[in-house]
Structure formats: C-alpha cells, structure tokens
Amino acid sequence: MSEYTPVDQGFPGGFTVLMAVCNKDDPKLFTKALASVFDNDLQPDQLLLVIDGPIQGALDQQVTTAERDYAVKIIRLANNEGLATALNTGLAHIRTAWIVRADADDYNLPERFTRLAEVIRSDPELDLVGSAVLELERDGRPVAIREMPTQHDDILRFIRRRNPFNHMTIACRRTLVEYCGGYPDIYRREDYALWAKMVKAGARCANLPDVLVHATAGKDMYRRRGGLRYVLAERDIQNLLVGLGLKSQLRGLIDGIARSIVFFAPVLLRRLIYETVLRRPPIRRS
C-alpha cells in the first residue's frame, strides 16, 4: 500500500455515512464496523443507520448502544425490505453534499475518509469515488484483494462488462444520486445499477488503488452468489445496461449467459473463479 500524508480538509459540503443492518448480520462484526467509522481520522457529520426489519438479541443491544454512544441517526423499517429499499430510505434523510457507504460487517481503515476527501478535493468534478478492498474470512484470514480500474475512461469501459466499484468503499455526490432516482431494486445488483445510471448521467469517476476497507467475504459469500435468483438478477442488470446504451443487446445476452453459468457452478468452482480470475492474492504492494 502506498504512503500518504493526511490532510486537514474534509469533504466539501460535508459527508454522511450510510449503513444498513438486518437481523442476519453478525453482532460482533457490526460492532467492529461501527467503531471503525468513528475511529477514522476524519469524522462524518453523521452516521445514518437503517434497521432493515426487526432485529433481536445482541444485535439489537448493539444498535441501542450505538444510539447512545455515537452521533447516529437511526431509521427503523417495520419489515425486512432488502438493501435497495433500506438504502433509498436512508438517502431521503441525508442533507450533506456527499454520501459515504459503509457495510455492517466490514472494517474501515482509519485513513479511509481522509483519503476519499483528499481525492475529491483534488478534482472537484468527481461524483463517484471508491477504492480496492481486502476480502477476509469471518475469522479474519485474508482471502483476496479486489482491485478496480482507477481512471475515469477505464471505468467507463469496465462498467460495460462488470461492476467497476466496490460498494462498501464508495463516496458519491448526493445530488447526482437523487437525480438518478437512487438504487434500482435489482437483487445484489442495486449498486451496479446505480453506478450505470450515474455514468449515463455524466458522472465523473475514480477509484483509489489502495485498500481502504477490509470486507467480510470468504466461503459464505461464494455460497450465496449462486442459484436462480442470481441468474434472474443478472438478466435484469444486463437489460438495464442495454437499455442505457452501455452495451449492445447481443453483448448483454452473451455476458448474461456467461455469468449465469458461473452462478450455477458448484461452490468450490465458483470460489476458484472468483479468487483466481476476478481477484488477486492478498499480498501487500511494495
């Protein structure tokens, strides 16, 4: 990971961290994720936490503790509505110029917000900024690094084939997100769909090359990323990309079929594809 010098300036117009949590989230990982937001070098104007449906036990206790100990605004949904609805509900309550996403089971490195603010201030035209992530097993063992294209033109080419951003690393301009209508309700593709709409609307994009988030992934992630529901979601995202003019109908059909084959593959083969083709080993850069 490259060295950097922290800056004292924050996000122009301020920033709100947007996080959603539901009953299936791990209370220990949630506690760590929450603490990592407020242990950052640069503090958010607010953390907006959307509770996606009823929660119980230790997780509910952690939410109560967060409300007491941190600058957290909590919005509770009566039912579990899914990530897109939860995030869109939160978006309606944000007033800062910038939205920074954080997941309820991921660790934000202490310099994350400072680094994002730094690159945004260096290029006032930016609308959408992310970074690389280190994916970990639940026990903390490193699995792989998921890097993304860093330059705007490369991101525009990449988005035609794959999601060019790690969702849990994103900072995005609120007014453009609102203009694009928020997150489309496409299962596990809501973020990809939003970035596509933002790019179509003229968003200026960048990714930092360094890891700024440690993301919980591993065996559970590869097990989840399969089956008919993923295939149907892939159909929907390809239709959106074609409808936005980001790719041809033929290209969308080919890409959709290729990715659907992976979703129907055995878990071990799926994991091999993700870790050897779509990721790189977790070795620190010099």
N, C-alpha and C positions, 0 to 999 in steps of 0.2 A: 504494500500500500504506500502511495507517495506521501511525502511530508507536506504539511500545510501550516500556515500561520493564521491563527484565529483572528477574526475581525470583530469590532465592537458594534457594527451596524447590523440591524435586524432586517426583517422583510419590509419592503416599502408598503405601507398601509397595514402592517401587522399580519399575524397568521393565527389560525385556529387549527388545532389538531383534531381530526375527526376519526373516531374509533367506534366500532360496533362490537357488542359482545352478546352471546346467546348461551343457553343452558348447557350446550355441549362443549363449551370452552373449558380449558384446564385452569382451575383457580390459581395454581402456583405460577403457571406461565403468564396468566393475566396480571398477577401481582408484579411480576418481573417486568412485563411490558409497560405497565402503568408507571412504575418507578423510573424506568428508562426515559420516559418522556420528561419527567420533572428533574432528572439528573443531568439533562442536557446543558451544554454551555450556554445556549440561548433559550430562554423560556418562552413558551407560547403565550399569546394573550389569553387563551382559554383552551381547555380540553373539552370537547363536546362528545359525550359518551351516550350512544344509543343502545338501550337494552332491548334486544330483539326478542320479545316474548317473555313469558315468566321464567325466572331463574330461581334456583334453590340452594340451600346449604352454604358451603364455603364460598361459592361464587357470589351469592347474594350478600354475604358478610363483607366480602372484599369491595363490592360496589358501595356499600354503606360506609366503609372506612375511607374509600376514595372521596366520597362526597364530603366527608368531614375533614380530611387532611389536605386535600388538593383543591386547586381552582378548577373544579369540574362542574360542567352543566350537564345534567342527566335528563334524558328523554326516554320514557318507558313506553314501549308498544305493547298493547294488550295481548297480541298474538305473535307468533314467530312468522314474520313476513318474508324473510330472506334478505340477503345482503343488499341488493339493489334498493329495495324499499326502505331498509333501515338507513342506508347512507343518504338517500334522497330526502328522507325525513329530517336528518341532521343538517343537510345542506340548506334547508329552508330557514334554519335558525342562525346561520353564520353571517356575520356582518364585516369581518375583516377582508382585506383585499386578496389574501392568499389562504388556501386550504392545504393542509399537510395531512396525508393519510398515515395512520399507524394501525397495525393489526393487534388483536387482543392476545396473541401468543408469540409475538416477535419482540426482539430486543433492539432498541435504537441506540446506536453508538453515541457516546457523549458529544461528539462534534457534528452529528448529523444536521441539526437545524442551522448551525453556523455555516456549514459548508453549502447548504442549499441557499441560504440568504446571500452568501458571498457570490455565487454564480449568477443569481438573479440580479443582484445589484451591478454586476459587471456587464450584463446585457439586458437593459430594460425592456427589450422587445420579447423576451421569453414569456411563454404562457404555461409551459408544461416541462417539469424537470424531475428526473429520477436518478437512480444510481444502481450499481451492482449489489447483489445480496450473497451472503454466505448461508447456504441451507444446512440445517442441523437436524440430527435425530432428536427425539424428545429427551434423551439423556445427555444431550449436549455434544455428541460426537459429530464432527464435520462430515458432510456428505459431498457437497459440490458447490461451486461458485457459478451463479447465473449472471453473466455479463450481457450487456445490451449495447447496441450501437450508440455512440456518443454524439455524433454530429447530426445536425438537422436533416441534411439531404439523405444521409444513410438511414435515418429513422423513417423518413418518408418511403424509401424503397422497402425497408424491412416490414413495415406495417401491412403491406400487401400480402405477406406470407405468414407472419407471426406477430404476436403481441410484442411491441418494442419497449415496453416498460414493465418493471416490477411494481405491482400495485402498491405494496406496503412501503415503497420508497418515495412516492410521488409528492410533489408540491405543484399545485395548479392554481391558475388565476380564477377567482370566484366568478367574475362577470362572464367569462367565456363558458365556464361550466353551466351557468344558468342559461346563457344564450342557446346552448346545445341541448337543454332540457334535462340535464342530469344523467344518471346512469340508466341505460336501457335494461329492461328486465330479461336478460338472457343468462341462463344458469351458468355460473362460473366463467362467464364471458362479459359480464357487465362492465368491467374496466376496459377491456379491449374495445368494446363497442363505443364507450365514451371517448377514448382516445381517437378512434377513427372519425367520429363526428367532429371532434375538436380540430383534427388535422384538416378535414374537409372545410371547416370554417376558417382556416388560415392560421392555426396555432403555430407558434414558433417553439421548437422542441430541442431538448438536450438531455443527455444522461452523463452523470459523473462516472468516471471509470472505476472508482474505488468502492469497496464495500462499506456501506453506511448502516446496514441493517443485517442482523442475524435472524433468519427466518426459520421457523419450525417446519420441517418437511419430512423427509425420510420415508420409511415404509408405509406409514399411514397415508401419506399424500399419494403415493403411486397406486395404492389400493383403491383410493377414492376416484382417481382420474381414469375411470373406465365405465363401460356399460352403455345401455341405450340412452340414458338421459344425457350423457356427454355427447353422443352421436347427434341427438336432436339439437342440442345447443350448438354444435359445430355447424349444422345446417343453417341455423338462424344467424350465426355470425357471418358465415360466408354469404348469405343472402344480403345482409346489411352492407358488407364490403362491396359487393357487386352493385347494390342499389346506390351507394355513394359514389360509384365510378372509380373506386380504388383498384379494381381488377375486373377482368372480363368474366362473363358467365362461364365460359369453358374453364378458365383458370380456377374459378371458385369451385366448380364441380370436381376438378382434379385434386385440388388441395383438400376439399372436404372428404373425399373418398380416402385419400392417403392418411389423413389424421384419424378417420373413423376406424381404419384397420388397426392403428395403434391402440385405440380405446377398447377394441375387442380382443387385444392380445393378452396372454397370461401376464399376471402381475410382475413376475420376475423379468420377462422380456420387456415389458413396459418400462420397468425401472432401468434396465440396461440401456434402452434407447434414450431415456431422459438424461442419465448420468454420463453417457459416452458421446452422444450426438448433440444434445441440447444444452449441456453444461460443460464446465471444465473442472479438473480436480482442485480440491481446496488447498492449493499451495500459494503462499504469500508471494506477491510480486516483490522483486528487488527494487 
